[in-house]
Amino acid sequence: MILQQTQPIELSIIIMTATFWPSPPATVTCIFPRLLQQAIKSFEGFYLSRHSGRKLSWQPTLGSADMRITFKSKRHEVNVPTMCLVVLLLFEDTEEGDTLSYQVK
């Protein structure tokens, strides 16, 4: 699988107060890939420079992402939940035959 990044990440973010945002499910820990961390950090810098005293809380279980991917020589455009995006980005730097593993805590 090749995840093609032909252009920078585009973010569309909805900022809502805690009283309007749906209650998040049980606490979910999500470690964003470096690619997403850079985009998040950039947005946080922009937002917090204009709104002092506010705190951003990212809800990865409530978002989605549009991706362009190549799988078995075919190009696809897919919309996936943010958590799925995080998993798919793990494959970005793998070569054919590489394996990935995980540990359940």
Backbone bond lengths (Angstrom), bond angles and torsions (degrees), N, CA, C in turn:
res aa  C-N    CA-C-N  psi(-1)  N-CA   C-N-CA  omega(-1)  CA-C   N-CA-C  phi
1 M - - - 1.453 - - 1.521 108.14 -
2 I 1.295 117.21 132.31 1.459 122.31 177.37 1.519 107.90 -119.27
3 L 1.307 116.38 120.04 1.455 120.83 175.61 1.513 106.68 -94.21
4 Q 1.303 116.63 111.63 1.449 119.79 -174.61 1.516 110.95 -89.23
5 Q 1.306 114.59 127.05 1.455 119.28 176.05 1.515 107.75 -112.89
6 T 1.318 115.43 88.57 1.449 120.14 -177.31 1.522 111.24 -90.03
7 Q 1.315 117.07 -15.00 1.446 121.15 178.27 1.525 108.54 -145.51
8 P 1.314 117.34 162.40 1.458 119.10 -178.25 1.527 111.33 -62.93
9 I 1.297 114.66 163.04 1.461 120.35 177.41 1.518 109.25 -65.53
10 E 1.311 115.67 135.90 1.458 120.98 173.75 1.520 107.58 -106.18
11 L 1.322 116.38 128.89 1.459 121.03 179.35 1.512 110.46 -109.85
12 S 1.294 115.66 139.70 1.450 122.46 170.07 1.521 105.09 -127.12
13 I 1.306 116.44 107.87 1.462 121.20 -171.66 1.517 110.33 -114.92
14 I 1.311 115.65 136.41 1.455 121.49 175.07 1.521 107.20 -108.30
15 I 1.322 115.54 120.67 1.463 121.30 178.62 1.523 107.42 -98.62
16 M 1.313 115.38 121.90 1.462 119.72 178.93 1.527 108.48 -131.74
17 T 1.319 115.13 152.13 1.462 118.33 176.49 1.523 108.61 -76.83
18 A 1.315 115.66 160.49 1.462 120.82 -177.70 1.524 111.88 -58.42
19 T 1.328 118.17 -29.23 1.465 119.88 -178.81 1.520 112.55 -74.51
20 F 1.331 118.28 -20.75 1.460 121.25 179.70 1.521 113.24 -101.33
21 W 1.320 117.22 -22.30 1.456 121.26 -177.52 1.523 108.44 -76.08
22 P 1.316 117.69 138.28 1.472 118.73 177.76 1.527 110.88 -60.54
23 S 1.292 115.67 146.59 1.463 119.32 178.75 1.518 109.08 -60.72
24 P 1.336 116.42 126.39 1.465 118.19 179.22 1.520 110.34 -70.05
25 P 1.326 116.66 151.88 1.459 119.36 175.90 1.521 109.53 -65.26
26 A 1.306 116.45 -177.78 1.462 120.63 179.29 1.530 109.26 -45.56
27 T 1.298 115.91 149.52 1.458 121.24 -176.82 1.527 110.96 -49.25
28 V 1.310 114.64 125.14 1.458 121.63 179.52 1.516 107.61 -118.43
29 T 1.317 116.07 127.03 1.457 119.97 176.95 1.519 108.08 -93.51
30 C 1.312 115.80 126.24 1.458 121.06 179.23 1.524 107.92 -130.71
31 I 1.298 116.04 120.75 1.464 120.76 175.29 1.521 106.46 -98.36
32 F 1.327 115.52 107.82 1.456 120.27 -177.55 1.527 110.44 -71.31
33 P 1.339 117.55 142.88 1.463 120.79 175.04 1.529 110.32 -62.84
34 R 1.317 115.65 158.87 1.468 121.96 -177.18 1.530 111.64 -52.31
35 L 1.324 116.39 -41.16 1.464 121.58 -179.51 1.530 111.00 -57.35
36 L 1.325 116.67 -45.12 1.461 120.28 179.07 1.520 111.70 -75.16
37 Q 1.327 117.87 -35.91 1.464 120.80 178.76 1.525 110.86 -58.59
38 Q 1.325 116.95 -39.46 1.467 120.39 179.27 1.527 110.71 -64.30
39 A 1.317 117.42 -42.47 1.469 121.22 179.41 1.527 110.59 -66.83
40 I 1.326 116.78 -40.68 1.472 121.52 179.13 1.523 110.20 -64.31
41 K 1.319 116.38 -46.06 1.467 120.66 -179.52 1.526 110.76 -61.62
42 S 1.312 116.71 -40.50 1.460 121.12 178.85 1.526 110.44 -62.73
43 F 1.336 116.90 -45.82 1.463 119.78 179.67 1.524 110.79 -65.63
44 E 1.329 117.80 -42.85 1.465 120.52 -179.91 1.524 110.94 -59.70
45 G 1.335 116.62 -42.01 1.463 120.11 177.65 1.514 111.62 -60.22
46 F 1.328 116.09 -44.91 1.461 121.57 178.02 1.530 110.52 -62.01
47 Y 1.317 117.64 -51.85 1.460 122.21 -173.86 1.533 111.91 -66.25
48 L 1.321 116.34 -47.67 1.465 119.61 -175.69 1.533 112.34 -71.76
49 S 1.330 117.97 -20.23 1.462 119.92 176.10 1.530 110.71 -72.74
50 R 1.307 116.78 -20.11 1.469 121.54 -179.04 1.534 113.28 -104.34
51 H 1.321 116.77 -16.57 1.465 121.20 -177.31 1.521 109.49 -133.56
52 S 1.309 116.91 87.00 1.460 119.77 -177.43 1.533 110.61 -73.56
53 G 1.321 115.62 148.47 1.455 121.24 177.11 1.516 114.39 82.73
54 R 1.298 118.07 -0.01 1.468 120.37 179.14 1.520 110.35 -97.30
55 K 1.315 115.45 158.97 1.461 121.02 179.16 1.522 108.37 -128.03
56 L 1.313 116.44 133.07 1.463 120.91 176.90 1.523 109.12 -95.93
57 S 1.306 115.77 136.81 1.456 122.06 176.75 1.520 107.26 -125.26
58 W 1.315 117.02 115.20 1.459 121.46 -176.93 1.515 109.77 -82.59
59 Q 1.325 116.59 134.47 1.467 123.27 -178.69 1.529 109.15 -116.78
60 P 1.327 118.72 81.37 1.467 120.20 -174.93 1.526 113.92 -64.79
61 T 1.321 118.22 -18.79 1.470 119.59 179.64 1.523 112.20 -79.79
62 L 1.335 117.72 -8.37 1.458 120.69 -176.06 1.523 114.04 -109.57
63 G 1.321 117.73 1.55 1.464 120.14 -176.55 1.513 112.86 -107.62
64 S 1.320 114.64 179.02 1.460 121.03 175.53 1.526 108.74 -147.65
65 A 1.321 115.50 166.48 1.463 120.74 -178.38 1.520 109.82 -142.50
66 D 1.322 115.64 142.58 1.463 121.50 171.99 1.517 106.94 -97.35
67 M 1.318 116.33 130.27 1.464 121.27 -177.13 1.522 110.22 -127.74
68 R 1.308 115.37 147.67 1.462 122.01 169.44 1.523 105.70 -110.35
69 I 1.313 116.58 119.56 1.458 120.37 -177.72 1.521 110.28 -131.10
70 T 1.332 115.54 158.07 1.454 121.88 173.10 1.518 106.89 -117.47
71 F 1.322 115.63 125.57 1.461 121.26 -179.97 1.519 108.09 -135.16
72 K 1.319 116.27 121.86 1.468 121.95 -177.05 1.525 111.22 51.74
73 S 1.311 115.68 49.91 1.468 124.55 176.87 1.519 115.04 66.30
74 K 1.309 118.78 9.10 1.461 121.25 176.58 1.516 109.17 -113.04
75 R 1.330 115.27 139.14 1.470 120.64 177.86 1.521 109.51 -90.25
76 H 1.311 115.52 140.39 1.458 121.26 -179.68 1.525 109.26 -136.44
77 E 1.308 116.03 147.78 1.455 121.88 169.16 1.513 105.74 -115.31
78 V 1.317 116.25 122.25 1.461 120.93 -176.28 1.525 110.22 -130.59
79 N 1.320 114.83 151.40 1.461 121.48 173.12 1.511 106.07 -111.03
80 V 1.324 116.25 123.52 1.465 121.18 -176.09 1.527 110.02 -130.99
81 P 1.329 117.04 154.57 1.465 119.57 172.70 1.534 109.89 -62.01
82 T 1.308 116.81 153.38 1.471 121.69 -178.13 1.528 111.54 -54.72
83 M 1.327 117.02 -41.79 1.468 119.48 -179.49 1.535 110.99 -62.60
84 C 1.316 117.87 -35.55 1.461 121.74 176.82 1.535 109.95 -67.81
85 L 1.322 116.74 -40.00 1.465 121.08 176.45 1.526 110.48 -56.76
86 V 1.319 116.39 -44.97 1.466 121.23 -179.76 1.528 110.24 -58.86
87 V 1.331 117.17 -43.67 1.464 120.75 179.68 1.530 110.38 -67.21
88 L 1.320 117.98 -45.23 1.464 120.59 -179.33 1.529 111.98 -62.26
89 L 1.332 117.27 -35.83 1.468 119.63 179.52 1.529 112.21 -66.27
90 L 1.322 117.89 -19.03 1.463 120.58 175.66 1.529 111.18 -63.26
91 F 1.317 116.44 -26.72 1.464 121.48 -177.89 1.526 113.07 -85.76
92 E 1.304 117.20 -3.81 1.466 120.34 -174.13 1.522 113.20 -59.10
93 D 1.311 117.38 -39.31 1.461 120.18 -175.82 1.527 113.47 -103.77
94 T 1.329 118.23 16.96 1.457 119.98 -179.47 1.523 110.55 -91.91
95 E 1.297 114.66 149.68 1.464 121.56 175.83 1.522 108.41 -100.25
96 E 1.327 116.85 161.74 1.461 120.17 178.40 1.521 109.30 -57.88
97 G 1.311 116.12 131.33 1.461 121.50 -179.13 1.535 113.38 95.40
98 D 1.334 117.39 -14.99 1.460 120.00 177.02 1.526 109.45 -68.60
99 T 1.304 115.86 153.80 1.464 120.61 175.70 1.518 109.79 -124.94
100 L 1.304 115.00 154.99 1.462 122.11 175.08 1.523 107.08 -123.18
101 S 1.319 116.92 148.44 1.463 120.24 177.77 1.531 108.94 -134.93
102 Y 1.308 115.55 165.63 1.466 120.84 179.30 1.516 108.91 -147.30
103 Q 1.320 115.02 162.36 1.456 121.42 178.92 1.513 108.52 -120.20
104 V 1.306 117.25 133.60 1.456 122.14 175.76 1.510 107.59 -88.54
105 K 1.328 115.31 129.44 1.470 118.85 -179.86 1.501 110.48 -97.22
